Amino acid sequence: MDKIAGIVEKAPRPVTTCTDCRTPGHSLAQVGRQCSRFFIYASSGRKWCNGSIQAAIGEKDWGECPNCAATGYKDSKRCDQCEGAGWIFIRDQRNWP
């Protein structure tokens, strides 16, 4: 996404998501592979995600983040709701606005 002269463009719509952590992605070549995201916990240290990458190209798979209007930024900082992706995976959510 480009930030030019104070204008923030919408982030590109993702085409993949992790089956476990729902991390968005932009490469269909990753479909079927293990997710590469890891989490750091104070009690147990670093833990790799157990999910795998799946295609998410359906019209109703993604919704623009209502907090940042699909830009990934809110008040010049990375959006907390979508973790900077600009999009939220909604395929499994029936009550999306």
C-alpha positions in Angstrom: 0.0 0.0 0.0 1.3 3.5 -0.8 1.3 6.5 1.4 1.7 9.5 -0.9 1.1 13.0 0.3 -1.1 11.8 3.2 -3.2 9.6 1.0 -3.4 6.0 1.9 -4.6 3.5 -0.7 -6.5 0.3 0.0 -4.4 -2.7 0.6 -4.6 -5.5 -2.1 -7.3 -8.0 -1.4 -5.7 -11.3 -0.1 -6.1 -14.6 -2.0 -5.1 -17.0 0.7 -5.7 -17.6 4.5 -4.4 -19.9 7.1 -6.8 -22.6 8.3 -5.8 -22.0 11.9 -4.6 -18.4 12.6 -6.4 -16.8 9.6 -3.3 -14.9 8.5 -4.0 -13.4 5.0 -1.7 -14.0 2.1 -1.2 -12.9 -1.5 0.3 -16.0 -3.3 -1.8 -18.9 -4.5 1.5 -20.8 -4.9 1.5 -21.2 -1.1 -1.9 -23.2 -1.1 -1.5 -26.5 0.7 1.7 -25.5 2.5 2.1 -25.2 6.3 1.6 -21.7 7.7 4.9 -20.0 8.5 3.5 -17.7 11.2 4.8 -18.1 14.8 3.6 -16.7 18.1 5.6 -15.8 21.1 4.0 -16.6 24.5 5.5 -15.5 27.8 4.8 -18.9 29.4 5.8 -21.3 26.6 8.0 -19.3 24.3 7.8 -19.5 20.5 5.1 -21.7 18.9 4.6 -22.3 15.2 1.0 -22.2 13.8 -0.4 -25.6 13.1 -2.5 -24.5 10.1 -2.1 -24.7 6.4 -2.6 -22.2 3.6 -6.0 -22.4 1.8 -7.3 -20.4 -1.2 -9.7 -17.6 -0.3 -10.7 -16.1 -3.6 -14.5 -16.2 -3.2 -16.4 -12.9 -3.4 -17.6 -13.4 0.2 -14.3 -14.6 1.7 -13.0 -11.1 2.7 -14.4 -8.0 4.1 -12.8 -4.6 4.2 -11.6 -3.9 7.8 -14.2 -1.4 9.2 -11.6 0.1 11.5 -9.1 1.2 8.8 -11.3 1.2 5.6 -9.0 -1.5 4.1 -5.9 0.6 4.3 -4.1 -1.3 7.1 -3.6 2.0 9.0 -5.5 3.8 11.7 -4.3 7.2 12.9 -0.9 6.7 11.1 -0.3 3.4 12.9 -0.8 -0.3 11.9 -4.5 -1.2 12.4 -4.9 -3.5 15.4 -8.2 -5.0 14.2 -6.8 -6.5 10.9 -3.1 -6.5 11.9 -2.3 -4.2 9.1 -3.7 -6.4 6.3 -6.7 -4.1 5.6 -8.9 -7.1 5.2 -10.6 -9.6 7.5 -11.4 -13.2 6.6 -15.2 -13.5 6.9 -16.1 -16.7 5.1 -17.0 -18.3 8.4 -18.7 -15.2 9.9 -22.5 -15.0 9.2 -23.1 -11.7 10.9 -20.6 -9.5 9.1 -21.9 -5.9 8.8 
